Amino acid sequence: MLNLIISTIAFFIAAWWLNRYLDDMEIGKGMTRGMLVFVLASVVSWGTGSVVDWTQVKIEGPQPPSLASGDLTQILKAVQQAQMPMQP
């Protein structure tokens, strides 16, 4: 969750900074400039999110595997039992 919050904030800060930088260079606003700002801000956001994930793993350690990723045969047996009609 922390990753999502920080990377979103980093996206908006990077987009704002890139727009100001391109304004200072007197590059006209248009679709190409908008796409450039979007792509570069997305890369900054993605990199920030990766750094947050890496830091979180270093501080807390690796997370245990999910219980939902169990054995496929056990999942199939549970589904088959749920689909069988009740016998009187």
C-alpha beads as a LAMMPS data file, in Angstrom:
LAMMPS data file: protein, C-alpha beads

88 atoms
87 bonds

1 atom types
1 bond types

-500.0 500.0 xlo xhi
-500.0 500.0 ylo yhi
-500.0 500.0 zlo zhi

Masses

1 110.0

Atoms # bond

1 1 1 0.000 0.000 0.000
2 1 1 2.872 2.317 0.819
3 1 1 4.273 1.611 -2.656
4 1 1 1.063 2.832 -4.321
5 1 1 0.891 6.039 -2.301
6 1 1 4.540 7.029 -2.736
7 1 1 4.679 6.160 -6.445
8 1 1 1.506 8.182 -7.104
9 1 1 2.971 11.198 -5.326
10 1 1 6.234 10.748 -7.265
11 1 1 4.297 10.660 -10.565
12 1 1 2.605 13.999 -9.942
13 1 1 5.809 15.646 -8.703
14 1 1 7.755 14.363 -11.725
15 1 1 5.032 15.503 -14.147
16 1 1 4.935 18.957 -12.547
17 1 1 8.730 19.283 -12.626
18 1 1 8.986 18.078 -16.233
19 1 1 6.309 20.535 -17.357
20 1 1 8.133 23.417 -15.663
21 1 1 11.455 22.304 -17.165
22 1 1 9.978 22.113 -20.665
23 1 1 8.277 25.485 -20.164
24 1 1 11.650 27.013 -19.235
25 1 1 13.087 25.567 -22.455
26 1 1 10.161 27.215 -24.301
27 1 1 9.013 23.966 -25.880
28 1 1 5.423 24.344 -27.060
29 1 1 2.635 22.356 -25.533
30 1 1 1.258 19.596 -27.688
31 1 1 0.556 15.904 -27.880
32 1 1 4.207 14.902 -28.234
33 1 1 5.221 16.920 -25.194
34 1 1 2.298 15.526 -23.209
35 1 1 3.276 11.961 -24.085
36 1 1 6.908 12.673 -23.212
37 1 1 5.926 14.029 -19.796
38 1 1 3.579 11.087 -19.198
39 1 1 6.161 8.448 -20.129
40 1 1 8.994 10.034 -18.145
41 1 1 6.778 10.598 -15.088
42 1 1 5.611 6.969 -15.335
43 1 1 9.222 5.755 -15.412
44 1 1 10.040 7.872 -12.348
45 1 1 6.934 6.528 -10.589
46 1 1 7.798 2.929 -11.454
47 1 1 11.374 3.379 -10.235
48 1 1 10.194 4.973 -7.005
49 1 1 7.795 2.092 -6.402
50 1 1 10.599 -0.407 -6.983
51 1 1 12.831 1.393 -4.498
52 1 1 10.017 1.385 -1.919
53 1 1 9.480 -2.369 -2.420
54 1 1 13.211 -3.069 -2.166
55 1 1 13.477 -0.976 1.016
56 1 1 10.460 -2.667 2.558
57 1 1 11.937 -6.133 1.902
58 1 1 15.264 -5.053 3.416
59 1 1 13.553 -3.722 6.551
60 1 1 10.843 -6.363 7.102
61 1 1 12.362 -9.352 5.309
62 1 1 10.721 -11.406 2.561
63 1 1 6.988 -11.991 2.877
64 1 1 5.762 -15.581 3.376
65 1 1 4.062 -17.192 0.371
66 1 1 0.310 -16.763 0.100
67 1 1 -1.960 -19.531 1.297
68 1 1 -3.983 -19.182 -1.905
69 1 1 -1.053 -20.467 -3.970
70 1 1 -1.521 -24.012 -2.650
71 1 1 -1.272 -27.274 -4.494
72 1 1 -3.362 -27.344 -7.683
73 1 1 -4.622 -30.873 -7.031
74 1 1 -6.029 -29.818 -3.651
75 1 1 -7.821 -26.890 -5.269
76 1 1 -9.317 -29.144 -7.960
77 1 1 -10.517 -31.654 -5.326
78 1 1 -12.195 -28.866 -3.368
79 1 1 -13.943 -27.606 -6.504
80 1 1 -15.144 -31.103 -7.421
81 1 1 -16.535 -31.678 -3.927
82 1 1 -18.358 -28.370 -4.065
83 1 1 -19.950 -29.275 -7.397
84 1 1 -21.170 -32.763 -6.357
85 1 1 -24.867 -32.856 -5.428
86 1 1 -25.797 -33.824 -1.889
87 1 1 -26.935 -37.460 -1.679
88 1 1 -29.721 -38.352 0.794

Bonds

1 1 1 2
2 1 2 3
3 1 3 4
4 1 4 5
5 1 5 6
6 1 6 7
7 1 7 8
8 1 8 9
9 1 9 10
10 1 10 11
11 1 11 12
12 1 12 13
13 1 13 14
14 1 14 15
15 1 15 16
16 1 16 17
17 1 17 18
18 1 18 19
19 1 19 20
20 1 20 21
21 1 21 22
22 1 22 23
23 1 23 24
24 1 24 25
25 1 25 26
26 1 26 27
27 1 27 28
28 1 28 29
29 1 29 30
30 1 30 31
31 1 31 32
32 1 32 33
33 1 33 34
34 1 34 35
35 1 35 36
36 1 36 37
37 1 37 38
38 1 38 39
39 1 39 40
40 1 40 41
41 1 41 42
42 1 42 43
43 1 43 44
44 1 44 45
45 1 45 46
46 1 46 47
47 1 47 48
48 1 48 49
49 1 49 50
50 1 50 51
51 1 51 52
52 1 52 53
53 1 53 54
54 1 54 55
55 1 55 56
56 1 56 57
57 1 57 58
58 1 58 59
59 1 59 60
60 1 60 61
61 1 61 62
62 1 62 63
63 1 63 64
64 1 64 65
65 1 65 66
66 1 66 67
67 1 67 68
68 1 68 69
69 1 69 70
70 1 70 71
71 1 71 72
72 1 72 73
73 1 73 74
74 1 74 75
75 1 75 76
76 1 76 77
77 1 77 78
78 1 78 79
79 1 79 80
80 1 80 81
81 1 81 82
82 1 82 83
83 1 83 84
84 1 84 85
85 1 85 86
86 1 86 87
87 1 87 88
